Amino acid sequence: MSMKMSFRWYGEDDPISLEYISQIPNMHSIVSAVYDVKPGEVWPRESLAKMKEQCDAHNLVFDVVESIPVHENIKLGRGNVEDLLETYCENIRRCAEYGVKCVTYNFMPVFDWTRTQLDKKAADGSTSLVMYWDQMRGLDPLKDDIHLPGWDSSYTQDEVRELITAYGELGEDGLWANLERFLKKVIPVAEECGVRMAIHPDDPPYPIFNLPRIITCEANLDRFLKLYDSPANSLCLCTGSLGCAASNDVVAMVKKYAAMDRIAFMHIRNVKIMEDGSFEERAHLSDCGSLDIYEIVKALVDENFDGYVRPDHGRMIWGETGKPGYGLFDRALGATYINGLFEACEKAKN
Ligand SMILES: [Mn+2]
């Protein structure tokens, strides 16, 4: 197979061992990050060296980073932006020194993703992450103390309010301008050191609490890619994030951007969109959700995709506990299913 299968690993604190990950058939790459420094700080070489060493020892390659977080001041274009951009570039250089080929990041204001529950029980007893609009409506982060799962608890409620107000004033146009400034600084460095930057779409791909969201749909992905026309400025195409807006034709997007060679990294998972726009994360199989995973993989194979693939979030099954979305069992099932689709599509093509 020409694609490279990968698995996210949260480092030594991850209850899932590299040994277990290496036992999943066709596993090639580890997707990880340095977790011992704050956003905006330089990643210690010792941490990267250790990560590489640990992966090497299990015949896995540490060549994908998810993610180097983008400091809020870069996204807001305020304060010490120039210093922060310099640090960001230095982190790309350091990752490249240790063999990293792909760096994922996102440009979402304040919160990486939004869900209302992380352990919603399905009829079969498995649990998964969900976002239900009836639990979201009526919440106002400017008035209420909100503790949604996944929201960075390092912020105080006052800090969250200040950020939300600042992003409201910035608006979409301001966020686009700051993204362009980021790309103009960072992409030349990535090109120099042979790294493909892969932006992750907003999750979900529409405004939450009036925060501007820009990496959301085909028109905006086109606009993003044109901001800096280089393979080093590419997408992390997350089927589950783009796929929770019914207006996104994920298969068509995969086909188009794979043909342009602007997908560096695929996150593959399925979601079920409900009538009111709420969504539930589901098993990877096409039948379990709203996305046709077979057609997505077929589009990749048709366009000779040779980038990285990882099974994105899984359900919690077989009594496993741990980081919601990031258990071993269902992600391993997902990887195996995706491997099967790739093998079948490649054999049908030849
Ligand atoms: Mn994703």
Residues whose N, C-alpha, C, O or C-beta is under 5 A from the ligand:
A	BS01	MN	C238 H267 D312
